[in-house]
Amino acid sequence: MLQSNAGMNSVRLQPPGRAAMLRSAIQALAVLAIFSPVSAPAADEYPQRPIRMLVGFAAGGPTDQAARIVAEAMSRSLGQPVVVENRPGANSMIAARALVSSKPDGYTVLLASNGVLTVAGARYKEMPFDVRRDFTPVGSVAGYSHVLVTAPDKAPASLVELISRAKSSNKPLTIASVGHVDELTIALFHKLTGVPLDIIPYKGQSAVLSDLMTGRVDVAFLAPTVAKPQIAAGKLAPIAVTGRQRVTGLPDVPPIQEAGVPGFEMEIWNALMVPTGTPAPVADTLAKSLHAALEEQSVRDKLEFSGLVALPDTPSALAAKIDTEGQKWKRLAEEENLPLVDF
């Protein structure tokens, strides 16, 4: 007699155990992670740790002073320390290359001078980086003019007298040169005045000072922080300044373009840069912090005390300045037949 198999064929569904449910959840999250886009950190999440500010000069100089003044102010607004790290050498190229090789996350920035950003391209045969390709501008920081000085016993009554005296002399005017910025300043002076020059290269301005005072060299362009103490002590005499405006502490010393050489302008300035690839919200946070710092009166006062003038601008304005000035110095170097040098 056949027996029914109905009871054997019915299936009872059991609820899954906890282990199975956990495995399913993990698998679902893994799939979601694979197909979900990775978002960049939000600006309000940055910064979460200290920021390095690279400087391509030794401590104590104008660029280093600007870096320390601005870094202190930016630390307050960012809520994290901004630590200045000096990487001197090779006309600031060591610091610039360190920025290019750093991770583009906003935790390494460079306070670069226009010697790197606009002058170097006019002096080197080959650059170890491309300023436009490898750097992202954050904003200009500060600038200053050089002071054209001579020994007191050689001091002319004016720049025009110096030029006239030099042209009528039977020997060229000896002028000290320290680095690529000086080379282009001297080239511009020669182009616009026609004064015959004998250019004497130096490794640093301390050696220039002693030779100026002893009469071994006629004139030199010096940073105000170097020139002003010697002028105050009566050891050097100022003739003119290279920028558009008069220098604080030297109100009677005119700009070169105002003193008889129209079109002459050379200012040394520096700017904050980050490596290309830095997230836009991070670069924007840095730009806003820098701009706010330069608007503080206490920051402006400290910069002025150091012979510097605050130069607040925007990343786009800085980018345009780098392009315009870079082309200007390249043209000048070609016109004055300055030989390109190896890096």
Contacts in CASP RR format, 6 or more apart in sequence:
PFRMAT RR
TARGET T0000
AUTHOR 0000-0000-0000
METHOD contacts of the structure
MODEL  1
MLQSNAGMNSVRLQPPGRAAMLRSAIQALAVLAIFSPVSAPAADEYPQRP
IRMLVGFAAGGPTDQAARIVAEAMSRSLGQPVVVENRPGANSMIAARALV
SSKPDGYTVLLASNGVLTVAGARYKEMPFDVRRDFTPVGSVAGYSHVLVT
APDKAPASLVELISRAKSSNKPLTIASVGHVDELTIALFHKLTGVPLDII
PYKGQSAVLSDLMTGRVDVAFLAPTVAKPQIAAGKLAPIAVTGRQRVTGL
PDVPPIQEAGVPGFEMEIWNALMVPTGTPAPVADTLAKSLHAALEEQSVR
DKLEFSGLVALPDTPSALAAKIDTEGQKWKRLAEEENLPLVDF
16 24 0 8 1.000
40 279 0 8 1.000
40 281 0 8 1.000
41 279 0 8 1.000
41 281 0 8 1.000
41 282 0 8 1.000
42 281 0 8 1.000
43 281 0 8 1.000
43 282 0 8 1.000
43 284 0 8 1.000
43 285 0 8 1.000
46 106 0 8 1.000
46 281 0 8 1.000
46 282 0 8 1.000
46 285 0 8 1.000
47 78 0 8 1.000
47 79 0 8 1.000
47 80 0 8 1.000
47 106 0 8 1.000
47 107 0 8 1.000
47 285 0 8 1.000
48 80 0 8 1.000
49 80 0 8 1.000
49 107 0 8 1.000
50 80 0 8 1.000
50 81 0 8 1.000
50 82 0 8 1.000
50 83 0 8 1.000
50 107 0 8 1.000
51 78 0 8 1.000
51 80 0 8 1.000
51 81 0 8 1.000
51 82 0 8 1.000
51 83 0 8 1.000
51 106 0 8 1.000
51 107 0 8 1.000
51 108 0 8 1.000
51 109 0 8 1.000
52 83 0 8 1.000
52 85 0 8 1.000
52 107 0 8 1.000
52 108 0 8 1.000
52 109 0 8 1.000
53 67 0 8 1.000
53 71 0 8 1.000
53 82 0 8 1.000
53 83 0 8 1.000
53 84 0 8 1.000
53 85 0 8 1.000
53 109 0 8 1.000
53 110 0 8 1.000
53 111 0 8 1.000
53 272 0 8 1.000
54 85 0 8 1.000
54 87 0 8 1.000
54 95 0 8 1.000
54 98 0 8 1.000
54 99 0 8 1.000
54 108 0 8 1.000
54 109 0 8 1.000
54 110 0 8 1.000
54 111 0 8 1.000
55 63 0 8 1.000
55 64 0 8 1.000
55 67 0 8 1.000
55 84 0 8 1.000
55 85 0 8 1.000
55 86 0 8 1.000
55 87 0 8 1.000
55 88 0 8 1.000
55 95 0 8 1.000
55 110 0 8 1.000
55 111 0 8 1.000
56 63 0 8 1.000
56 86 0 8 1.000
56 87 0 8 1.000
56 88 0 8 1.000
56 89 0 8 1.000
56 92 0 8 1.000
56 94 0 8 1.000
56 95 0 8 1.000
56 96 0 8 1.000
56 112 0 8 1.000
56 113 0 8 1.000
57 63 0 8 1.000
57 64 0 8 1.000
57 86 0 8 1.000
57 88 0 8 1.000
57 92 0 8 1.000
57 113 0 8 1.000
58 64 0 8 1.000
58 86 0 8 1.000
58 88 0 8 1.000
59 86 0 8 1.000
61 223 0 8 1.000
61 225 0 8 1.000
62 142 0 8 1.000
62 143 0 8 1.000
62 144 0 8 1.000
62 223 0 8 1.000
62 225 0 8 1.000
62 268 0 8 1.000
62 306 0 8 1.000
62 307 0 8 1.000
62 308 0 8 1.000
63 111 0 8 1.000
63 113 0 8 1.000
63 270 0 8 1.000
64 84 0 8 1.000
64 86 0 8 1.000
65 225 0 8 1.000
65 303 0 8 1.000
65 306 0 8 1.000
65 308 0 8 1.000
66 111 0 8 1.000
66 141 0 8 1.000
66 142 0 8 1.000
66 143 0 8 1.000
66 270 0 8 1.000
66 303 0 8 1.000
66 306 0 8 1.000
66 308 0 8 1.000
67 84 0 8 1.000
67 111 0 8 1.000
67 141 0 8 1.000
67 270 0 8 1.000
68 84 0 8 1.000
69 299 0 8 1.000
69 302 0 8 1.000
69 303 0 8 1.000
69 306 0 8 1.000
70 111 0 8 1.000
70 141 0 8 1.000
70 142 0 8 1.000
70 272 0 8 1.000
70 290 0 8 1.000
70 293 0 8 1.000
70 294 0 8 1.000
70 299 0 8 1.000
71 82 0 8 1.000
71 83 0 8 1.000
71 84 0 8 1.000
72 82 0 8 1.000
73 292 0 8 1.000
73 293 0 8 1.000
73 296 0 8 1.000
73 298 0 8 1.000
73 299 0 8 1.000
74 82 0 8 1.000
74 286 0 8 1.000
74 289 0 8 1.000
74 290 0 8 1.000
74 293 0 8 1.000
75 81 0 8 1.000
75 82 0 8 1.000
77 289 0 8 1.000
77 292 0 8 1.000
77 293 0 8 1.000
78 285 0 8 1.000
78 289 0 8 1.000
87 94 0 8 1.000
87 95 0 8 1.000
87 98 0 8 1.000
88 94 0 8 1.000
88 95 0 8 1.000
89 95 0 8 1.000
90 343 0 8 1.000
91 115 0 8 1.000
91 116 0 8 1.000
91 120 0 8 1.000
91 179 0 8 1.000
91 180 0 8 1.000
92 112 0 8 1.000
92 113 0 8 1.000
92 115 0 8 1.000
92 116 0 8 1.000
93 116 0 8 1.000
93 120 0 8 1.000
93 128 0 8 1.000
93 343 0 8 1.000
95 110 0 8 1.000
95 112 0 8 1.000
96 110 0 8 1.000
96 112 0 8 1.000
96 116 0 8 1.000
96 128 0 8 1.000
96 129 0 8 1.000
97 128 0 8 1.000
97 129 0 8 1.000
98 108 0 8 1.000
98 110 0 8 1.000
99 108 0 8 1.000
99 109 0 8 1.000
99 110 0 8 1.000
99 112 0 8 1.000
99 135 0 8 1.000
99 273 0 8 1.000
99 274 0 8 1.000
99 275 0 8 1.000
100 128 0 8 1.000
100 129 0 8 1.000
100 134 0 8 1.000
100 135 0 8 1.000
100 275 0 8 1.000
102 108 0 8 1.000
102 275 0 8 1.000
103 275 0 8 1.000
104 274 0 8 1.000
104 275 0 8 1.000
104 276 0 8 1.000
104 277 0 8 1.000
104 278 0 8 1.000
104 279 0 8 1.000
105 278 0 8 1.000
105 279 0 8 1.000
105 282 0 8 1.000
106 274 0 8 1.000
106 278 0 8 1.000
106 279 0 8 1.000
106 282 0 8 1.000
106 283 0 8 1.000
106 286 0 8 1.000
108 274 0 8 1.000
108 275 0 8 1.000
109 138 0 8 1.000
109 272 0 8 1.000
109 273 0 8 1.000
109 274 0 8 1.000
109 286 0 8 1.000
110 135 0 8 1.000
110 272 0 8 1.000
110 273 0 8 1.000
110 274 0 8 1.000
111 141 0 8 1.000
111 270 0 8 1.000
111 271 0 8 1.000
111 272 0 8 1.000
111 273 0 8 1.000
112 135 0 8 1.000
112 270 0 8 1.000
112 271 0 8 1.000
112 272 0 8 1.000
112 273 0 8 1.000
113 181 0 8 1.000
113 268 0 8 1.000
113 269 0 8 1.000
113 270 0 8 1.000
114 181 0 8 1.000
114 268 0 8 1.000
114 269 0 8 1.000
114 270 0 8 1.000
114 271 0 8 1.000
114 322 0 8 1.000
114 325 0 8 1.000
115 180 0 8 1.000
115 181 0 8 1.000
115 268 0 8 1.000
116 131 0 8 1.000
117 131 0 8 1.000
117 135 0 8 1.000
117 271 0 8 1.000
117 273 0 8 1.000
117 322 0 8 1.000
117 325 0 8 1.000
117 326 0 8 1.000
118 322 0 8 1.000
118 325 0 8 1.000
118 326 0 8 1.000
118 328 0 8 1.000
118 329 0 8 1.000
119 180 0 8 1.000
119 181 0 8 1.000
119 184 0 8 1.000
119 326 0 8 1.000
119 329 0 8 1.000
120 127 0 8 1.000
120 180 0 8 1.000
121 127 0 8 1.000
121 131 0 8 1.000
121 326 0 8 1.000
121 329 0 8 1.000
121 330 0 8 1.000
122 180 0 8 1.000
122 184 0 8 1.000
122 326 0 8 1.000
122 329 0 8 1.000
122 330 0 8 1.000
122 332 0 8 1.000
122 333 0 8 1.000
122 338 0 8 1.000
123 180 0 8 1.000
123 183 0 8 1.000
123 184 0 8 1.000
123 333 0 8 1.000
123 338 0 8 1.000
123 340 0 8 1.000
123 341 0 8 1.000
124 340 0 8 1.000
124 341 0 8 1.000
124 342 0 8 1.000
124 343 0 8 1.000
125 340 0 8 1.000
125 341 0 8 1.000
125 342 0 8 1.000
125 343 0 8 1.000
126 342 0 8 1.000
126 343 0 8 1.000
127 343 0 8 1.000
128 343 0 8 1.000
129 135 0 8 1.000
131 322 0 8 1.000
132 322 0 8 1.000
132 323 0 8 1.000
133 276 0 8 1.000
134 275 0 8 1.000
134 276 0 8 1.000
135 273 0 8 1.000
135 274 0 8 1.000
135 275 0 8 1.000
135 276 0 8 1.000
136 273 0 8 1.000
136 274 0 8 1.000
136 275 0 8 1.000
136 276 0 8 1.000
136 277 0 8 1.000
136 278 0 8 1.000
136 283 0 8 1.000
136 315 0 8 1.000
137 271 0 8 1.000
137 272 0 8 1.000
137 273 0 8 1.000
137 315 0 8 1.000
137 316 0 8 1.000
137 318 0 8 1.000
137 319 0 8 1.000
137 322 0 8 1.000
138 271 0 8 1.000
138 272 0 8 1.000
138 273 0 8 1.000
138 274 0 8 1.000
138 283 0 8 1.000
138 286 0 8 1.000
138 287 0 8 1.000
138 290 0 8 1.000
138 315 0 8 1.000
138 318 0 8 1.000
139 271 0 8 1.000
139 272 0 8 1.000
139 287 0 8 1.000
139 290 0 8 1.000
139 291 0 8 1.000
139 312 0 8 1.000
139 313 0 8 1.000
139 314 0 8 1.000
139 315 0 8 1.000
139 317 0 8 1.000
139 318 0 8 1.000
140 269 0 8 1.000
140 270 0 8 1.000
140 271 0 8 1.000
140 272 0 8 1.000
140 311 0 8 1.000
140 312 0 8 1.000
140 313 0 8 1.000
140 317 0 8 1.000
140 318 0 8 1.000
140 321 0 8 1.000
141 269 0 8 1.000
141 270 0 8 1.000
141 271 0 8 1.000
141 272 0 8 1.000
141 290 0 8 1.000
141 294 0 8 1.000
141 310 0 8 1.000
141 311 0 8 1.000
142 269 0 8 1.000
142 270 0 8 1.000
142 294 0 8 1.000
142 303 0 8 1.000
142 308 0 8 1.000
142 309 0 8 1.000
142 310 0 8 1.000
142 311 0 8 1.000
143 267 0 8 1.000
143 268 0 8 1.000
143 269 0 8 1.000
143 270 0 8 1.000
143 308 0 8 1.000
143 309 0 8 1.000
143 311 0 8 1.000
144 223 0 8 1.000
144 224 0 8 1.000
144 247 0 8 1.000
144 267 0 8 1.000
144 268 0 8 1.000
144 269 0 8 1.000
144 307 0 8 1.000
144 308 0 8 1.000
144 309 0 8 1.000
145 224 0 8 1.000
145 241 0 8 1.000
145 242 0 8 1.000
145 243 0 8 1.000
145 245 0 8 1.000
145 247 0 8 1.000
145 255 0 8 1.000
145 266 0 8 1.000
145 267 0 8 1.000
145 268 0 8 1.000
146 185 0 8 1.000
146 221 0 8 1.000
146 222 0 8 1.000
146 223 0 8 1.000
146 224 0 8 1.000
146 241 0 8 1.000
146 242 0 8 1.000
146 266 0 8 1.000
146 268 0 8 1.000
147 221 0 8 1.000
147 222 0 8 1.000
147 223 0 8 1.000
147 224 0 8 1.000
147 227 0 8 1.000
147 228 0 8 1.000
147 231 0 8 1.000
147 238 0 8 1.000
147 240 0 8 1.000
147 241 0 8 1.000
147 242 0 8 1.000
147 247 0 8 1.000
147 250 0 8 1.000
147 253 0 8 1.000
148 159 0 8 1.000
148 219 0 8 1.000
148 220 0 8 1.000
148 221 0 8 1.000
148 238 0 8 1.000
148 239 0 8 1.000
148 240 0 8 1.000
148 241 0 8 1.000
148 242 0 8 1.000
148 256 0 8 1.000
149 212 0 8 1.000
149 219 0 8 1.000
149 220 0 8 1.000
149 221 0 8 1.000
149 222 0 8 1.000
149 227 0 8 1.000
149 230 0 8 1.000
149 231 0 8 1.000
149 236 0 8 1.000
149 237 0 8 1.000
149 238 0 8 1.000
149 239 0 8 1.000
150 156 0 8 1.000
150 162 0 8 1.000
150 212 0 8 1.000
150 218 0 8 1.000
150 219 0 8 1.000
150 220 0 8 1.000
150 236 0 8 1.000
150 237 0 8 1.000
150 239 0 8 1.000
151 212 0 8 1.000
151 213 0 8 1.000
151 214 0 8 1.000
151 215 0 8 1.000
151 236 0 8 1.000
151 237 0 8 1.000
152 234 0 8 1.000
152 235 0 8 1.000
152 236 0 8 1.000
152 237 0 8 1.000
154 215 0 8 1.000
154 218 0 8 1.000
154 237 0 8 1.000
155 237 0 8 1.000
155 239 0 8 1.000
156 162 0 8 1.000
156 165 0 8 1.000
156 239 0 8 1.000
158 239 0 8 1.000
158 259 0 8 1.000
159 239 0 8 1.000
159 240 0 8 1.000
159 254 0 8 1.000
159 256 0 8 1.000
159 259 0 8 1.000
159 260 0 8 1.000
159 261 0 8 1.000
160 259 0 8 1.000
160 260 0 8 1.000
162 173 0 8 1.000
162 219 0 8 1.000
162 239 0 8 1.000
163 193 0 8 1.000
163 195 0 8 1.000
163 261 0 8 1.000
166 172 0 8 1.000
166 173 0 8 1.000
166 195 0 8 1.000
166 196 0 8 1.000
167 194 0 8 1.000
167 195 0 8 1.000
167 196 0 8 1.000
171 198 0 8 1.000
172 195 0 8 1.000
172 196 0 8 1.000
172 197 0 8 1.000
172 198 0 8 1.000
173 195 0 8 1.000
173 196 0 8 1.000
173 197 0 8 1.000
173 198 0 8 1.000
173 218 0 8 1.000
173 219 0 8 1.000
174 197 0 8 1.000
174 198 0 8 1.000
174 200 0 8 1.000
174 216 0 8 1.000
174 217 0 8 1.000
174 218 0 8 1.000
174 219 0 8 1.000
175 186 0 8 1.000
175 197 0 8 1.000
175 198 0 8 1.000
175 199 0 8 1.000
175 200 0 8 1.000
175 217 0 8 1.000
175 218 0 8 1.000
175 219 0 8 1.000
175 220 0 8 1.000
175 221 0 8 1.000
176 182 0 8 1.000
176 200 0 8 1.000
176 202 0 8 1.000
176 208 0 8 1.000
176 211 0 8 1.000
176 212 0 8 1.000
176 217 0 8 1.000
176 219 0 8 1.000
176 220 0 8 1.000
176 221 0 8 1.000
177 183 0 8 1.000
177 186 0 8 1.000
177 199 0 8 1.000
177 200 0 8 1.000
177 201 0 8 1.000
177 202 0 8 1.000
178 201 0 8 1.000
178 202 0 8 1.000
178 203 0 8 1.000
178 204 0 8 1.000
178 205 0 8 1.000
178 208 0 8 1.000
179 201 0 8 1.000
181 266 0 8 1.000
181 268 0 8 1.000
182 221 0 8 1.000
183 199 0 8 1.000
183 338 0 8 1.000
184 266 0 8 1.000
184 329 0 8 1.000
184 332 0 8 1.000
184 333 0 8 1.000
184 338 0 8 1.000
185 221 0 8 1.000
185 242 0 8 1.000
185 266 0 8 1.000
186 197 0 8 1.000
186 199 0 8 1.000
186 221 0 8 1.000
187 332 0 8 1.000
187 333 0 8 1.000
187 336 0 8 1.000
187 338 0 8 1.000
188 264 0 8 1.000
188 266 0 8 1.000
188 332 0 8 1.000
189 195 0 8 1.000
189 197 0 8 1.000
189 256 0 8 1.000
189 261 0 8 1.000
189 264 0 8 1.000
190 197 0 8 1.000
190 336 0 8 1.000
191 332 0 8 1.000
191 335 0 8 1.000
191 336 0 8 1.000
192 261 0 8 1.000
192 262 0 8 1.000
192 263 0 8 1.000
192 264 0 8 1.000
193 261 0 8 1.000
200 211 0 8 1.000
200 217 0 8 1.000
202 208 0 8 1.000
202 211 0 8 1.000
205 220 0 8 1.000
205 222 0 8 1.000
205 223 0 8 1.000
205 226 0 8 1.000
208 217 0 8 1.000
208 220 0 8 1.000
208 222 0 8 1.000
209 222 0 8 1.000
209 226 0 8 1.000
209 230 0 8 1.000
209 236 0 8 1.000
211 217 0 8 1.000
212 219 0 8 1.000
212 220 0 8 1.000
212 236 0 8 1.000
213 230 0 8 1.000
213 235 0 8 1.000
213 236 0 8 1.000
219 239 0 8 1.000
221 242 0 8 1.000
222 236 0 8 1.000
223 268 0 8 1.000
224 247 0 8 1.000
224 248 0 8 1.000
224 250 0 8 1.000
224 307 0 8 1.000
225 306 0 8 1.000
225 307 0 8 1.000
227 236 0 8 1.000
227 238 0 8 1.000
228 247 0 8 1.000
228 249 0 8 1.000
228 250 0 8 1.000
230 236 0 8 1.000
231 237 0 8 1.000
231 238 0 8 1.000
231 250 0 8 1.000
238 250 0 8 1.000
238 253 0 8 1.000
239 253 0 8 1.000
239 259 0 8 1.000
240 253 0 8 1.000
240 254 0 8 1.000
240 255 0 8 1.000
240 256 0 8 1.000
240 259 0 8 1.000
241 247 0 8 1.000
241 250 0 8 1.000
241 253 0 8 1.000
241 254 0 8 1.000
241 255 0 8 1.000
241 256 0 8 1.000
242 255 0 8 1.000
242 256 0 8 1.000
242 264 0 8 1.000
242 265 0 8 1.000
242 266 0 8 1.000
242 267 0 8 1.000
243 255 0 8 1.000
243 256 0 8 1.000
243 257 0 8 1.000
243 265 0 8 1.000
243 266 0 8 1.000
243 267 0 8 1.000
244 255 0 8 1.000
244 257 0 8 1.000
244 265 0 8 1.000
244 267 0 8 1.000
245 255 0 8 1.000
245 309 0 8 1.000
246 253 0 8 1.000
246 254 0 8 1.000
246 255 0 8 1.000
247 253 0 8 1.000
247 307 0 8 1.000
248 304 0 8 1.000
248 307 0 8 1.000
255 264 0 8 1.000
255 265 0 8 1.000
256 264 0 8 1.000
256 265 0 8 1.000
257 263 0 8 1.000
257 264 0 8 1.000
257 265 0 8 1.000
269 311 0 8 1.000
271 318 0 8 1.000
271 322 0 8 1.000
272 286 0 8 1.000
272 290 0 8 1.000
274 282 0 8 1.000
274 283 0 8 1.000
274 286 0 8 1.000
283 315 0 8 1.000
287 314 0 8 1.000
287 315 0 8 1.000
290 312 0 8 1.000
291 312 0 8 1.000
291 314 0 8 1.000
293 299 0 8 1.000
294 300 0 8 1.000
294 310 0 8 1.000
294 311 0 8 1.000
294 312 0 8 1.000
295 312 0 8 1.000
299 310 0 8 1.000
300 310 0 8 1.000
303 309 0 8 1.000
303 310 0 8 1.000
313 321 0 8 1.000
332 338 0 8 1.000
333 340 0 8 1.000
END
